[in-house]
Amino acid sequence: MTELTLDQANALITAVLVEARRLQLPPIAVAVLDSGGHLKALQRQDRLSFLRADICQAKAWGALALGTDTRHLASRFAQDLQQQGFMQALNAMSGGRIIPLPGGVLMRDSGGEIVGAIGVAGAKSEQDEACALAAVRSVGLQAGHD
């Protein structure tokens, strides 16, 4: 398995910020976690509320913990009360570290092995996800659902 490097994590963050500027998004926060769920790098743009740093980490952590992009977690949450209960239980078990909204994306190497996850928060969830996907692909990794 390929280990995610600090250089890659920083390149991912740069690529997210470039895409956010291109899309003219409000300030955002970006977190990159390695395959063990450890924070590798994080940046929060100026004028962004402090909680967004926790939200982007929770998006990345949830994707990594459940082995799927958080878009799929959001879909499960929207299915029915049983799925909502399941997601709420997972969130309680993890100390509030799972946010079932788009913006958390698994990252795989060329062999398909998970190397980490990226989370973005600050814009609309779909825009957060678009920035994360653009960044993952720009550094030669595969997004979780690619």
C-alpha positions, -999 to +999 in steps of 0.1 A: +000+000+000+012+035-008+016+058+021+001+093+018+029+119+021+029+153+035+037+167+001+007+150-014-015+162+015-003+198+009-008+195-028-044+182-022-051+213-001-037+236-026-057+220-054-089+223-033-082+260-027-076+266-064-108+249-073-127+269-047-114+301-061-122+290-096-158+283-085-159+316-065-169+298-033-169+313+002-140+305+026-135+268+032-116+244+054-098+213+041-086+183+061-065+154+047-063+122+068-040+092+062-053+057+059-052+053+097-075+083+102-047+106+115-047+142+105-020+148+079-027+184+070-054+210+075-060+245+064-088+270+071-092+301+050-094+335+065-129+347+077-141+311+081-159+301+113-138+279+136-162+249+135-157+243+098-122+229+106-140+202+127-166+196+101-141+190+073-122+165+095-155+147+104-164+144+067-130+129+059-131+107+090-166+094+083-156+085+047-126+066+059-143+050+089-171+036+067-151+030+036-173+052+013-176+088+002-199+108+025-222+113-004-233+077+001-237+083+039-260+112+031-280+090+007-283+064+034-294+090+060-321+102+036-335+067+029-357+061+060-359+063+098-339+031+103-309+045+083-312+078+102-311+059+135-281+039+123-262+070+113-271+087+146-258+057+165-226+057+145-222+093+153-228+088+190-203+058+190-176+079+174-180+110+196-197+130+168-170+124+142-193+115+113-211+140+092-233+124+066-231+152+040-212+153+007-176+166+010-157+136+024-139+116-003-119+084+000-086+084-018-071+053-035-037+047-051-034+032-086-038-003-071-071+006-055-058+006-019-072+033+004-044+059+012-066+083+031-095+107+028-101+144+023-128+165+037-140+200+027-164+223+045-176+259+041-196+260+009-227+239-001-220+203+004-220+195-033-195+223-039-173+210-011-174+175-027-166+190-062-135+207-048-124+174-030-129+154-062-110+178-083-081+178-059-079+140-056-078+136-093-053+164-098-026+146-077-030+113-095-051+095-069-085+079-074-116+091-057-135+065-036-162+061-062-141+063-093 
